[in-house]
């Protein structure tokens, strides 16, 4: 009997209790503050990350896990009885994380002493977009799906995952050199809130709103365009005090449970504090 397990990385922003309940293994990326390197969620909590960022003039950097980190997880799961592993990875277009997962899978395959089938899937998305794919795959595996079926599901969901969000500040884009200081100052003065969209594995600008309340209303209106064609809805947020309000705004337009995940250092470094959005799978 096959025993398929799901592995992902810490860019998924899954709540720890959900990952534990579903048996999803999370390989952490690292965050560098100058010469100091910390392991995401293990040596640096999300709250500590946001606290550090408040007074920093430069953005921290993120680093992909080493192949050995993935290989250690693969071998541990094999020792625990796994016969197959499906890895749901952060978008290849945004990170070298998937390359480490693939190198580790190759090492396992070339080891004649280890009978473990490892498949690596590019989620083509970020944050809870990755998380919702991992959850769906974990549920399928728990229901007895084969590794071929779980891999096919991950590939299918990667094509149907939608993620869009509103940024609350342009500070991180300014610090990262992606927007000039004068433009950032003007945008801040006008309370402009950029809307972003994840398409084809990359993050793209998808408009702007003038205030926070208008940006939330815009996200809800856009979500309503998918009404009746949504499954596995999640809300993602970066230390937002208004996340409960946003969830309440979405609830009349979705029958199921709305999972809430907090954006951590990997994605938060680029989006900035106050980023809020949705992730879901569009049904056909």
C-alpha positions in Angstrom: 0.0 0.0 0.0 1.4 3.4 -1.0 2.0 6.0 1.7 2.4 9.4 0.0 3.5 12.4 2.0 3.5 16.1 1.1 6.5 18.4 1.5 6.5 22.2 0.9 8.6 25.2 1.9 8.1 28.0 4.3 6.9 30.4 1.6 3.6 28.6 1.9 2.6 30.6 5.0 0.5 27.7 6.3 -0.4 28.0 10.0 1.8 25.5 11.9 -1.2 23.8 13.4 -2.7 23.1 10.0 0.5 21.7 8.6 0.9 19.4 11.6 -2.7 18.2 11.5 -2.4 17.4 7.8 1.0 15.8 8.1 2.6 18.4 5.7 6.4 18.8 6.1 7.7 22.4 5.7 11.3 23.0 4.7 12.3 26.5 5.8 14.1 29.2 3.8 16.5 31.5 5.6 16.4 35.2 6.2 19.5 37.4 6.2 19.8 40.6 8.2 23.2 41.8 7.1 25.6 39.2 8.3 23.1 37.4 10.5 21.2 34.5 9.0 18.1 33.0 10.7 16.0 30.0 9.8 12.4 31.0 9.0 9.9 30.1 11.7 12.6 28.2 13.7 15.0 30.9 14.7 12.8 33.9 13.6 9.1 34.1 14.3 6.7 36.1 12.1 6.2 38.6 14.9 9.9 39.0 15.4 10.4 39.5 11.7 7.9 42.4 11.5 9.3 43.9 14.6 12.8 43.9 13.1 11.6 45.4 9.8 10.1 48.5 11.4 13.4 50.3 11.9 15.4 48.9 9.1 16.6 51.1 6.2 17.5 48.0 4.0 15.5 45.0 3.3 16.6 41.6 4.6 17.4 39.0 2.0 15.9 35.5 1.6 17.9 32.4 0.8 16.6 29.1 -0.6 17.1 25.9 1.5 20.1 23.8 0.7 19.4 20.5 -1.1 20.6 18.7 2.0 17.7 20.2 4.0 15.2 18.6 1.6 17.1 15.3 1.5 17.1 15.1 5.3 13.3 15.5 5.3 12.9 12.9 2.4 14.9 10.4 4.3 13.1 11.0 7.6 9.8 10.5 5.9 11.1 7.3 4.3 12.1 6.0 7.7 8.6 6.8 8.9 7.1 4.6 6.2 6.6 6.9 3.2 6.9 5.2 -0.2 6.3 8.4 -2.2 6.7 12.2 -1.7 5.1 15.1 -3.6 6.9 18.4 -3.1 4.8 21.5 -3.7 7.4 24.3 -4.2 7.5 28.1 -4.3 7.3 29.3 -7.9 10.4 28.5 -10.0 10.3 32.0 -11.5 10.8 33.6 -8.0 13.2 31.3 -6.2 15.9 28.7 -6.4 14.0 26.7 -3.8 12.6 24.2 -6.3 16.1 23.5 -7.7 17.2 22.4 -4.2 14.1 20.2 -3.9 14.9 18.6 -7.3 18.6 18.1 -6.6 17.7 16.3 -3.3 15.1 14.2 -5.2 17.9 13.2 -7.7 20.2 12.1 -4.8 17.4 9.9 -3.4 16.7 8.4 -6.8 20.4 7.5 -7.3 20.6 5.9 -3.9 20.0 2.2 -4.6 19.4 1.6 -0.9 16.4 3.9 -0.8 13.2 2.9 -2.4 11.5 6.3 -2.4 9.6 8.0 -5.2 9.9 11.8 -5.0 8.0 14.1 -7.4 8.6 17.9 -7.4 5.8 20.2 -8.6 6.2 24.0 -9.3 3.2 25.6 -7.6 3.6 28.7 -9.9 2.4 30.8 -7.0 3.2 32.2 -3.5 2.1 32.3 0.1 -1.3 30.6 0.8 -1.6 29.8 -2.9 1.1 27.2 -2.2 -0.5 26.3 1.1 -3.9 25.5 -0.4 -2.3 23.2 -3.0 -0.4 21.4 -0.3 -3.5 20.9 1.8 -5.6 19.6 -1.1 -2.8 17.1 -2.0 -2.4 16.0 1.7 -6.2 15.3 1.8 -6.0 13.3 -1.4 -3.0 11.3 -0.1 -4.8 10.6 3.2 -7.8 9.3 1.2 -5.5 6.8 -0.5 -4.5 8.5 -3.8 -1.5 7.2 -5.5 1.6 9.3 -6.1 0.7 9.7 -9.7 -2.7 10.9 -8.7 -1.4 13.3 -6.1 1.2 14.7 -8.5 -1.5 15.2 -11.2 -3.7 17.0 -8.7 -0.8 19.3 -7.7 -0.1 20.1 -11.4 -3.8 20.7 -12.1 -4.3 23.0 -9.1 -1.1 25.0 -10.0 -2.9 26.0 -13.2 -6.1 26.9 -11.3 -4.7 28.8 -8.3 -5.5 32.5 -8.1 -3.8 34.9 -5.8 -4.3 38.6 -5.7 -3.7 41.1 -2.9 -3.4 44.8 -1.9 -0.2 46.3 -0.6 -0.5 48.8 2.2 2.9 50.5 1.8 5.5 51.1 -0.9 8.3 51.1 1.6 9.6 47.6 0.7 9.5 48.3 -3.0 11.4 51.5 -2.3 14.0 49.7 -0.1 14.3 47.0 -2.7 15.1 49.5 -5.4 12.0 48.7 -7.4 10.5 52.2 -7.1 12.2 55.6 -6.7 12.0 57.6 -3.5 10.1 60.5 -5.0 7.5 58.3 -6.5 7.2 56.3 -3.3 6.8 59.6 -1.3 4.1 60.9 -3.7 2.2 57.5 -3.7 2.3 57.5 0.1 1.1 61.1 0.3 -1.8 60.1 -1.9 -2.5 56.9 0.1 -2.1 54.8 -3.1 -2.5 51.1 -2.5 -1.1 48.9 -5.3 -3.0 45.8 -6.3 -0.9 42.8 -7.2 -1.7 39.6 -9.0 0.3 36.3 -9.3 0.1 35.1 -12.8 2.2 32.4 -14.5 4.4 32.1 -11.4 5.3 35.8 -11.2 4.0 38.8 -9.4 2.5 41.6 -11.5 0.9 44.9 -10.9 -2.9 44.8 -11.3 -4.0 48.3 -10.6 -4.2 50.7 -7.6 -6.7 52.1 -5.2 -6.6 55.4 -3.3 -7.3 54.2 0.3 -7.1 51.0 2.4 -10.9 50.6 2.6 -11.2 51.0 -1.2 -8.5 48.4 -1.8 -10.3 45.9 0.4 -13.6 46.6 -1.3 -11.8 46.2 -4.7 -10.4 42.8 -3.7 -13.9 41.6 -2.6 -15.5 42.9 -5.9 -12.9 41.1 -7.9 -13.4 37.9 -5.8 -17.2 38.1 -6.5 -16.4 37.8 -10.2 -15.4 34.2 -9.4 -18.4 33.5 -7.2 -19.7 29.9 -7.6 -16.4 28.8 -9.1 -14.2 28.9 -5.9 -12.9 26.1 -3.7 -10.3 26.1 -0.9 -10.4 29.8 -0.2 -7.7 31.3 2.0 -6.9 34.8 3.2 -3.3 35.9 3.5 -2.2 38.9 5.5 1.0 40.5 6.8 0.4 41.6 10.4 -3.0 43.2 9.5 -5.3 44.4 12.3 -8.2 44.5 9.8 -8.0 40.8 8.7 -11.1 39.8 10.5 -13.0 42.6 8.8 -11.8 41.4 5.4 -12.8 37.8 6.2 -16.3 39.1 7.1 -16.5 41.0 3.8 -15.7 37.8 1.9 -18.0 35.4 3.8 -21.3 36.3 2.1 -19.7 35.2 -1.2 -18.3 31.8 -0.2 -20.0 28.9 1.4 -17.0 27.1 2.9 -14.5 27.7 5.6 -12.0 30.5 5.0 -8.5 29.6 6.1 -6.3 32.5 7.3 -2.6 32.4 7.0 -0.1 35.0 8.1 2.5 36.2 5.5 5.9 35.4 6.9 9.5 36.7 6.1 9.9 35.0 2.7 7.0 36.8 1.0 6.7 39.6 3.5 10.2 40.9 2.7 8.9 41.9 -0.7 5.2 42.8 -0.1 5.6 44.6 3.2 3.6 44.9 6.3 -0.1 45.4 5.7 -0.3 43.2 2.6 -3.7 41.4 2.4 -5.3 39.2 -0.1 -6.9 36.0 -1.2 -5.8 32.6 -2.5 -8.1 30.0 -4.0 -8.7 27.4 -6.7 -10.9 28.3 -9.6 -13.2 25.4 -10.6 -13.9 24.7 -14.2 
